[in-house]
Amino acid sequence: MQREIEYGPGKPVLKGICWLLLTHPDNLNDARNERQRLEQALKLNEPLARTYYMKEKLRNIWHQPNKTSAQNTLDEWVKKQCREQINYPDL
């Protein structure tokens, strides 16, 4: 079903999106419409979008100045995810 959703004439939106989900946003290639493809895919799939943004927020750990700050950032991230209790549909 997801492969049937198309972006423009004959261009699948979700096909091949895994690489875009794993790539740092700064490294997306605008000349190849990677940013637009990612945004479109996230609009089409809410659980995917929530998970993607959780992953991006988790990246903040690597920007902390020391181990204590990184641990605090991780602890806050985990607490937030527990509070939100995201429910995913059965796969």
PyRosetta script that sets phi, psi and omega in degrees:
from pyrosetta import init, pose_from_sequence

init()
pose = pose_from_sequence("MQREIEYGPGKPVLKGICWLLLTHPDNLNDARNERQRLEQALKLNEPLARTYYMKEKLRNIWHQPNKTSAQNTLDEWVKKQCREQINYPDL")
pose.set_psi(1, -45.0)
pose.set_omega(1, -178.0)
pose.set_phi(2, -62.7)
pose.set_psi(2, -33.6)
pose.set_omega(2, -179.7)
pose.set_phi(3, -72.4)
pose.set_psi(3, -15.5)
pose.set_omega(3, 179.6)
pose.set_phi(4, -79.6)
pose.set_psi(4, -23.8)
pose.set_omega(4, 179.0)
pose.set_phi(5, -71.3)
pose.set_psi(5, 129.6)
pose.set_omega(5, -173.8)
pose.set_phi(6, -120.2)
pose.set_psi(6, 152.6)
pose.set_omega(6, 178.0)
pose.set_phi(7, -113.8)
pose.set_psi(7, 99.8)
pose.set_omega(7, -176.3)
pose.set_phi(8, 77.1)
pose.set_psi(8, -176.2)
pose.set_omega(8, -176.8)
pose.set_phi(9, -70.9)
pose.set_psi(9, 106.2)
pose.set_omega(9, 173.6)
pose.set_phi(10, 75.3)
pose.set_psi(10, 13.5)
pose.set_omega(10, -179.5)
pose.set_phi(11, -110.0)
pose.set_psi(11, 107.2)
pose.set_omega(11, -179.4)
pose.set_phi(12, -62.8)
pose.set_psi(12, 138.4)
pose.set_omega(12, -180.0)
pose.set_phi(13, -79.8)
pose.set_psi(13, -50.2)
pose.set_omega(13, -172.1)
pose.set_phi(14, -90.0)
pose.set_psi(14, -13.9)
pose.set_omega(14, 178.2)
pose.set_phi(15, -67.6)
pose.set_psi(15, 127.1)
pose.set_omega(15, 178.6)
pose.set_phi(16, 75.5)
pose.set_psi(16, 18.2)
pose.set_omega(16, -175.7)
pose.set_phi(17, -81.3)
pose.set_psi(17, -16.5)
pose.set_omega(17, -176.6)
pose.set_phi(18, -54.8)
pose.set_psi(18, -46.0)
pose.set_omega(18, -179.6)
pose.set_phi(19, -60.1)
pose.set_psi(19, -40.6)
pose.set_omega(19, -179.9)
pose.set_phi(20, -66.2)
pose.set_psi(20, -34.5)
pose.set_omega(20, 179.2)
pose.set_phi(21, -68.0)
pose.set_psi(21, -31.5)
pose.set_omega(21, -176.5)
pose.set_phi(22, -90.1)
pose.set_psi(22, -14.9)
pose.set_omega(22, -176.8)
pose.set_phi(23, -81.8)
pose.set_psi(23, 140.3)
pose.set_omega(23, 175.4)
pose.set_phi(24, -61.3)
pose.set_psi(24, 135.0)
pose.set_omega(24, -177.3)
pose.set_phi(25, -53.2)
pose.set_psi(25, -32.5)
pose.set_omega(25, 179.3)
pose.set_phi(26, -67.9)
pose.set_psi(26, -18.7)
pose.set_omega(26, -177.1)
pose.set_phi(27, -98.1)
pose.set_psi(27, 3.2)
pose.set_omega(27, 177.7)
pose.set_phi(28, -71.7)
pose.set_psi(28, 141.6)
pose.set_omega(28, -175.6)
pose.set_phi(29, -95.5)
pose.set_psi(29, 110.3)
pose.set_omega(29, -179.7)
pose.set_phi(30, -68.8)
pose.set_psi(30, -28.2)
pose.set_omega(30, 179.1)
pose.set_phi(31, -64.7)
pose.set_psi(31, -27.3)
pose.set_omega(31, 178.6)
pose.set_phi(32, -101.9)
pose.set_psi(32, 14.0)
pose.set_omega(32, 178.1)
pose.set_phi(33, 58.9)
pose.set_psi(33, 27.8)
pose.set_omega(33, -177.4)
pose.set_phi(34, -65.4)
pose.set_psi(34, -40.6)
pose.set_omega(34, -179.5)
pose.set_phi(35, -63.8)
pose.set_psi(35, -44.0)
pose.set_omega(35, 179.7)
pose.set_phi(36, -66.0)
pose.set_psi(36, -39.7)
pose.set_omega(36, 178.3)
pose.set_phi(37, -63.1)
pose.set_psi(37, -42.4)
pose.set_omega(37, 178.8)
pose.set_phi(38, -63.7)
pose.set_psi(38, -47.9)
pose.set_omega(38, 179.9)
pose.set_phi(39, -59.5)
pose.set_psi(39, -41.7)
pose.set_omega(39, 178.9)
pose.set_phi(40, -63.8)
pose.set_psi(40, -44.2)
pose.set_omega(40, 179.5)
pose.set_phi(41, -62.8)
pose.set_psi(41, -40.0)
pose.set_omega(41, 179.9)
pose.set_phi(42, -68.0)
pose.set_psi(42, -32.2)
pose.set_omega(42, 176.7)
pose.set_phi(43, -68.7)
pose.set_psi(43, -31.2)
pose.set_omega(43, -176.6)
pose.set_phi(44, -81.5)
pose.set_psi(44, -17.6)
pose.set_omega(44, -172.5)
pose.set_phi(45, -138.9)
pose.set_psi(45, 97.8)
pose.set_omega(45, -175.6)
pose.set_phi(46, -62.2)
pose.set_psi(46, -45.2)
pose.set_omega(46, 177.8)
pose.set_phi(47, -61.5)
pose.set_psi(47, -37.9)
pose.set_omega(47, 177.1)
pose.set_phi(48, -63.2)
pose.set_psi(48, -43.2)
pose.set_omega(48, -179.8)
pose.set_phi(49, -63.3)
pose.set_psi(49, -45.3)
pose.set_omega(49, 179.9)
pose.set_phi(50, -61.0)
pose.set_psi(50, -43.1)
pose.set_omega(50, -179.9)
pose.set_phi(51, -65.7)
pose.set_psi(51, -41.7)
pose.set_omega(51, 178.8)
pose.set_phi(52, -60.0)
pose.set_psi(52, -47.1)
pose.set_omega(52, -178.8)
pose.set_phi(53, -68.8)
pose.set_psi(53, -31.6)
pose.set_omega(53, 173.5)
pose.set_phi(54, -62.1)
pose.set_psi(54, -44.7)
pose.set_omega(54, 179.6)
pose.set_phi(55, -61.1)
pose.set_psi(55, -42.7)
pose.set_omega(55, -179.1)
pose.set_phi(56, -65.6)
pose.set_psi(56, -38.1)
pose.set_omega(56, 178.0)
pose.set_phi(57, -67.7)
pose.set_psi(57, -32.0)
pose.set_omega(57, 178.7)
pose.set_phi(58, -65.5)
pose.set_psi(58, -26.1)
pose.set_omega(58, 177.8)
pose.set_phi(59, -58.6)
pose.set_psi(59, -22.5)
pose.set_omega(59, -179.4)
pose.set_phi(60, -58.7)
pose.set_psi(60, -23.5)
pose.set_omega(60, 179.5)
pose.set_phi(61, -57.5)
pose.set_psi(61, -39.7)
pose.set_omega(61, -175.7)
pose.set_phi(62, -72.5)
pose.set_psi(62, -11.2)
pose.set_omega(62, -179.0)
pose.set_phi(63, -101.0)
pose.set_psi(63, 7.5)
pose.set_omega(63, -179.1)
pose.set_phi(64, -81.4)
pose.set_psi(64, 146.3)
pose.set_omega(64, -174.7)
pose.set_phi(65, -73.8)
pose.set_psi(65, -20.6)
pose.set_omega(65, -178.2)
pose.set_phi(66, -154.2)
pose.set_psi(66, 173.8)
pose.set_omega(66, -176.1)
pose.set_phi(67, -63.0)
pose.set_psi(67, -41.5)
pose.set_omega(67, -179.1)
pose.set_phi(68, -62.6)
pose.set_psi(68, -45.3)
pose.set_omega(68, 179.1)
pose.set_phi(69, -64.2)
pose.set_psi(69, -39.9)
pose.set_omega(69, 177.7)
pose.set_phi(70, -64.1)
pose.set_psi(70, -42.0)
pose.set_omega(70, 178.7)
pose.set_phi(71, -63.4)
pose.set_psi(71, -42.8)
pose.set_omega(71, 178.3)
pose.set_phi(72, -63.1)
pose.set_psi(72, -40.9)
pose.set_omega(72, 178.4)
pose.set_phi(73, -63.2)
pose.set_psi(73, -43.5)
pose.set_omega(73, 177.9)
pose.set_phi(74, -64.0)
pose.set_psi(74, -44.2)
pose.set_omega(74, 179.9)
pose.set_phi(75, -60.1)
pose.set_psi(75, -43.4)
pose.set_omega(75, 178.9)
pose.set_phi(76, -64.6)
pose.set_psi(76, -40.0)
pose.set_omega(76, 179.2)
pose.set_phi(77, -61.9)
pose.set_psi(77, -45.4)
pose.set_omega(77, -179.7)
pose.set_phi(78, -64.0)
pose.set_psi(78, -44.3)
pose.set_omega(78, 179.2)
pose.set_phi(79, -59.3)
pose.set_psi(79, -43.4)
pose.set_omega(79, -179.4)
pose.set_phi(80, -62.9)
pose.set_psi(80, -42.1)
pose.set_omega(80, -179.9)
pose.set_phi(81, -66.0)
pose.set_psi(81, -37.1)
pose.set_omega(81, 178.3)
pose.set_phi(82, -67.3)
pose.set_psi(82, -38.8)
pose.set_omega(82, 178.3)
pose.set_phi(83, -65.1)
pose.set_psi(83, -40.3)
pose.set_omega(83, -177.4)
pose.set_phi(84, -73.7)
pose.set_psi(84, -27.1)
pose.set_omega(84, 178.0)
pose.set_phi(85, 42.3)
pose.set_psi(85, 63.4)
pose.set_omega(85, -178.8)
pose.set_phi(86, -64.8)
pose.set_psi(86, 128.3)
pose.set_omega(86, 177.3)
pose.set_phi(87, -102.5)
pose.set_psi(87, 125.0)
pose.set_omega(87, 179.0)
pose.set_phi(88, -105.2)
pose.set_psi(88, 141.8)
pose.set_omega(88, 175.9)
pose.set_phi(89, -67.1)
pose.set_psi(89, 155.4)
pose.set_omega(89, 177.4)
pose.set_phi(90, -61.0)
pose.set_psi(90, 137.9)
pose.set_omega(90, 179.7)
pose.set_phi(91, -90.1)
pose.dump_pdb("model.pdb")
